[in-house]
C-alpha cells in the first residue's frame, strides 16, 4: 500500500457545519481528493466500510465528486455513487443502501462558483471540531491506505416510493413548484405529481448557472416568480426549494410568505396530535410565538443553537419527533428519518393543507408578529464572536424579562425580542427583531443599538 501526502487545503473552507469554498480557488479537485482520503480514514476509525456519494446540479459537481470518491477509496473505503440528486436523497441513501455514511457534494444556496461537502459518518453529521479534524489528518498525514471499490446505485425510485407510501393527500391540489434550477428539479415535480398534484412548474430544469434567480427561498426577492405565478394561475399554493433541496419556502395564494418558524407551528400541531407530549426543537432565530403554540398543543418546546448539524444532533439526543430552523431546515423524526428534507416537508405540508378547502386561510391564521428579516453586521474574521462576548459580559438591557445566551444574546421582552449572534459560516453578526407592534420593534432596536455602541463604538448598523 502506497503512502500519499497532500498539500494542506485552505483552512477557510473548513466551516462549522460543512466544507465550502470557491471552485478552483479555495476548493480544488486536489483539495477534495485529500479531504476524501481524510474522510475515508475517519470512516475506518469509526468502523464504516462504505460511503454513499451524491452531488447537486453545479457544473463543478462531477469533477469534485470523482475526486472525493478517489480519496475515499484510497483510504480503503468503498464508494457508492448515487449521481446527481438533492442532498436529502443522499441522506436517504445512507439508510436505503445500508452504508450509514454519506457525502453530498453541494454548494447549497451559494453562488454558482461555490461548491462544498455535507458529510455524515455512521449516522452522525460532522460539524465543528470533527470537520477541523479532517484537515488535521491531511496536515499530519494521519491517513489510512487501501483500495476501496466503486459502484453506482439509483435511489430516486426508492425515495419516491417511500414518500408516496407514507404521505396521503385528502384531495388533489394545484400548486406552483419553483426549484430555482437547483437539483430538486430532477425529483420534486415527479414527487408532487405522484402525490396527486397538478403543477405549475418554474425553473425545474437543473442548471448549475442558476440563470433565473438565486435558489434561496429564505430571501423574499427569490420568491417573486412564485408570487406572480400564483396571481396569474388558479394554483392554490406555492412551494420553492433551495439549491440542494433541503429547505422549503412557502407562499399563500395572495402572495404572503409563510416563514419556516410559522410552517413549524403547523407541523408541530399535526405531529403532536399523534405524539402527545412530544418535544419540538427550534433554533434561537425563531418566533417567540412558537413556545406557547407548542405548549398549547400539548408539546414541550426546546430552543436550541442555530445550525442544521447542531439541531440534528439535538434531535438524536432527545428523541424529539420534530425540529426546525428559521433558515428553512425542517427535521421530521415522526414517520421519517430525522434529516432535513425540503421535498418531504413540502409533502407533509400538502398532506395537512389538503384537508382544508382554503389552504391559504389555514396558513394565514397561524400566529404572526411584526418582525425583521435577518440583518447582518459585517465585521472582520473573528470579530463577531468578540462583539457577542462583550454583549454577554457587559451590555445592559433595561426592562428585559429574560436574556438567553444559548447561541448569541437573545433578549426577551413582554412584547418582543431582539437577537444578536455570531454567524458560524461568515464573519457577520446576525440580528433579528420581533415584536407585537412597530413601536415595540423600534424600542427593542434602540436598546440593541445602544448596547452595541457601548461595547463596540463606530460600527455601521443595518437598523
N, C-alpha and C positions, 0 to 999 in steps of 0.2 A: 504494500500500500504506500503510495507516494505521499510525501508531506507537501502541503501547499501553504504558501504565505501570501497575504494580500496587503496592499496599502490600505491604511485606515480610511473608511468612508468619512465624509464630512460630519462632524459632531452635531451640526444643527439639524440634520434630517431625523435624528432620533428624538421624536416628540413624546409627549406624555402618554398618548393613547395609541399611537401608531408611528409608522415611519413615513415621512413625506418630504418631497423636495422637487426641485425643478429639473426636469428630464435633461440629461446630457450636461448639466452644470453641477448641481449637488447630488442628483440621483442618476448615476450612470449604470450601465449594464454590469460593469465590473463591481461596483459597489453592491448591487443587488445580488450578484453571484456570491460575494463574500458574506453578505447577510444571510443568504440561503444556507451557506455552509455552517455559519454560526447557529442558525435556527435548527438545522438538522442535528447539530451536535447537542444542542439543548434538548431536542426531542429524544435523542438516545439516552441522555441523562435522566429523562422522565419515563423511560421505557416505552416510548412511542415509536412504532415501526413505519408508519405511513402518514403522509400529509396530502390532503386534497388541495389543489391549487386552481382558483378561478380568477378571472380578470374582468374589469369593466370595459367599456367601449372606446377607451382612449387609444389614439394612434400608436402610442409607445407600449401598449399592453402586451402584444405578442412577444416583442423582444425581451421585455423585462420579465415576463412570466417564464420564458425559456431560460433566461439567466438564473432566475430564482430556482427553477427545477434542477438545473445543473448543479447549483451549490448544495441544495438539499441532498441530492443523490451522492455527491462527493463525500458526504458525511455517513453514507451507508443507510440512508433512509429512503424508502420508496415514495414515489410521487404519483398521484392520480390527477391527471389533467382533466378538469371539467369544462374547460373552454370559457367562452365569453358569456358570463351570467351575472345577475345582480349579486351584490355582497351577501344578502340573506340566503341566497341559494348555495353560496359557498359554505355558510354556516350549516345549512340543511344537509349538505353533502357529508359533513363530518359525522352526522347521525346516520344518514341513509347508507353510506358506504362503510360505516363502522371504523373510520380512521380516528375519530375523536379529536383530530387536529386538522387545521386548515389555514390557508392564507388567501386573502383576497388582494389581488394587485389592483389598487384603485386610488384615484385622486379625489374620490367622493365629489364634493361640490366645488372643488378648487378650479382655477382656470385651466384651459386645455394643456398648457405646457407643464403642468404638475402631474405627478403620479405618486404612488406610495404603497404601503403594505399594512393590512389589518390582519393580526395574527392570533391564532388560538392553538394552544398545545394542551392535549389531554383534557379538553373541556374548559380550560382557563384562558380567558382573554389576556394577552400580555399587555402590561402598562407599566409606566413609571420605571422603577429600578430593573424590572425584568427586561425592558427594552434596552436600557443602558447596558445591561449585562451582555447583550449580543455584541455591542461594539467592543466591550472589554475582551470578549472571546477572540475577536478578529485581531485586535491590537496585540494581545498576548499569545496569539497563535494557539489558543486553547481549543483545538478543533479535533473532532473525531474524523476517521477516514474509513471509507468503504466504497461500495459500488451499489447504490440503490437502483431499483428498476423504475421504469416509466410506463404507465398505461393510461389510456383515455377512458372516461366514463361519461355517461349522459344522465343528468339528474332532473332536467326540466319536467319531463313527463311525470316522474315520481312526485315531484313537488306539487305540480298542478293537481294530480290525483289526490294527494294528501289534503290540500286546502279545500278542494271541492267536496271531498267526503266529509269534511268537518263543518264547513260553513254553509248554511242554507238560508237563502233569501225568501221572505214571505211572499214576495211578488216581484215581477220583473221591474227593473228600473232603467231609466235612460240617464247616462252620466257623461260628463266631459272627462277625458283622461289626458293629462299633459305629462309626457315623460321627458320633456326638455332635451330630446335627442340623447338622453342617457341610456344606460344599458337596460333599465327597466322596460324600455320599449320593446325588447325582444320577448318579454314574458307577460307584462301587465294586460295588454289587450286580449290575449288568449284567455288569461285567468278570469277576467271580468265577463267575457262572453260566456265562458263555461258556467259561471255563476248565474247566468240568466239576464245579463245586462245588454242594453243597446248602447253603442258607444259613439261619441263624437271624439275622434282621435286628434290630438295635437302633438306634432313632433315626436312620433313614436318610432321613426326610423333612427337607428343607432348611428350617431355621427359624432366622433370624438373631437370635432372642431366646435361643437355646440353653436351652430350658425344662427339660431333663432333667439334664444335668451339663455341666460345662465341657469344651470339646473340646480337651483337652490330655492325651494318653496318657502323657506323661512323669511325671505325678503319679499315684501308686497309687490315690488316692481316686477318680479318674475311670475306673478300670478295674474297679470293684466290680460293675457291672452285667454286664460280660463274664464275670467270675469266677462270678457267680450263674447266668448262662445256661449256662455250661459244666457246672456242677454239676447243673442241672435238666434238661438235654437230653443227647442222645447225640452232640453235636458234639465233635470231637476237638481243636480248636484255636480260639483267639480272636485276632482282629485288630481293632485300633482305630486310628482316624485323627484327626489334629488338624483344626482349623477350616478350613484351606485345603488339606488333603490331601497336604502334602509330608513328613509324618512318620508313622512307623508305631509302634504299640505291639503287643506280642505276649504272649499268655498261654497257658500249658500247660493241659492237661485238669484238672490238680489245683489250678489257680489260681496257679501260680508265674509272676511277671512276668519275662520274659526281656528284660533291658535292652539298649539298642541296641549297647553295646560287645560284648556276647556274641552278638547277632544278627550283628554284623560278622565274628565268628570263623567262623560257618557260611558266610557269603557268601564270605569270603576263601578258605577251603578249596576251595569249589566253583570260584571264578574261577581260582585258582592251578592247578587240575587241567587247565585249558585254556590258561593263560598262565603257564607255568613261569618263575620268576624275577621275576614282576611285582611292582611296588611297591604297597603298601597304605598309604594315608594315614589317620590318625586324629587326633582332637584331644586336647589335654592333659588332658581330664577322663576319658579312657577308662582302663579297667583295665590294670594292668601285665602281665596275662596275655596281652595281645594281641601284643606284640612277639615273645615266644617262640613263640606259636602260629603266627604268620605265617612265622617262620624255619623252624619245624618242617615247614611245608607248602611250603617252597621259595621263599618270597617275601621281599621286602625291606620291613621295617616303617619307616614315617616318621611321627614325631609332629609335629603342626602346630598352629597357632593355632586357637582356637575361633572359629566364625562361618561360616555357610553360604557367604557370598560369598568369604571367605578360603580356605576349603577348595576351592571350585570353581576359584578362580584357581590354586591349587597343583596341582590335578588337571590343569588345562590345560597348565601349565608343564612338568610331569613326564611327561605321557602315561600316568600310572598307570591301571590298569583299574578301580580301586575305591577309594572313600574313604567315611568315615563319621564321624559325630559322636555324642557321648554324648546329645545332645538328641533324636536320632532321625532326623536328616537322613542319608540314605544315597545315595551317588552312584555309579551304575554307568556306566562308560565302555565296558566289555566288553558287546557286544550292545545297547548303549543309547547315550544322548546325553551322559551326564556331568552331568545336572542331578539335583537331589534330588526324589524322587518316591516318596511313601509307598505309592501303589497298585501301582506297578511293583515296589517292594521286596517288598510282600506277595505278588505273583505269583511272584517269584523264590524267595521263602521256601517257598511251597507246592510249587513245582517240585522243590526239593531234598527236602522232607519227604515228598512223595507216593511217594518210592521206598522208604519205610520203613513197616512195619506199625504202629509206635508212634512217631509224630512227637514226642510229649512226651518220650519217653525220649532221643531224639536231642538235643533242646534242653537237657534237664536234665544231660546228660553233658558239656556244654561246660564248660571250666574256670571255676570260680567262686571268689569270695573274700568275706570279710566286708567290707561297705562301708557308707558312709553315703549317703543321698541328697544332693543339693546343699543346702548350708547357706548362708545369707546373713547377712552383717553389714550392716545398714542404716546408711548414712552420708549426709552432705550431698554435693551435686553436686561432683565433682572430688576429694573426699577419698579414695575407694577407690584411685585411681591413686597418690596421695601415700603412702598406707599401704603399698601394694605396693612402691613405690620405696624406702621406708625398710627394708622387709624385705630387699630385694635388697642394699641397701648395708651394713646393719649387723647383721642378725639372725644368730644362731649356732644351728646345729642339730647338736648333738653326735651322733656315731655315724652320720651320714648318709653314704650311699655316693656320691650324686651330687645336685647341685642344678641343676635345669633352669630357666632364666629366659626361655625362648622366649615364654611368654604367662603372666605372673604368676610365681609361685615354686612349683615342684613339687619336693618333697624326697623322694628315693628312699632307702629303707632295704632291707636284705636281706629284710625280712619285710613290707613295705608301702610306702605313700606318703601324703603329705599335699600338698594343693594350695591355694593362695590366689591368686586372680586377680581383677582388677577387671572387672566386667561392662561391656560396651560399650553396653548398652541401658538399664540402670537404675543409680542410684547405690548399688550394693551391692558388697561383696567376696564372691565366690563361693568357698566352701570345699568340698573333697571329701576323704574319707579312705577308704583301703582297706588291708586287711592280712590276714595268714594266720589271725589269731585276734582275739577281742575284747580280749585283754590288749595285743596289739600296737597295735591301733587306739587304745586308751586312752593308751598310751605316746606315740604319734605326736601325738595331740591335745594331750597335756600339753606336748609340745615346742613346738607351734604356739601354744598359749595363752601360754606363757612368752615366746616371741618377739614375739607381737603386743602383749602387755602392756608389753614392754620398749620398743617403738618408738612405741606409741600407748596410754598408760595410760588406764584408765577406760572402755574400750569394753565394751558388753554383748555377750558372745559366745554364739552359739547352740549351743555344745557344752561 
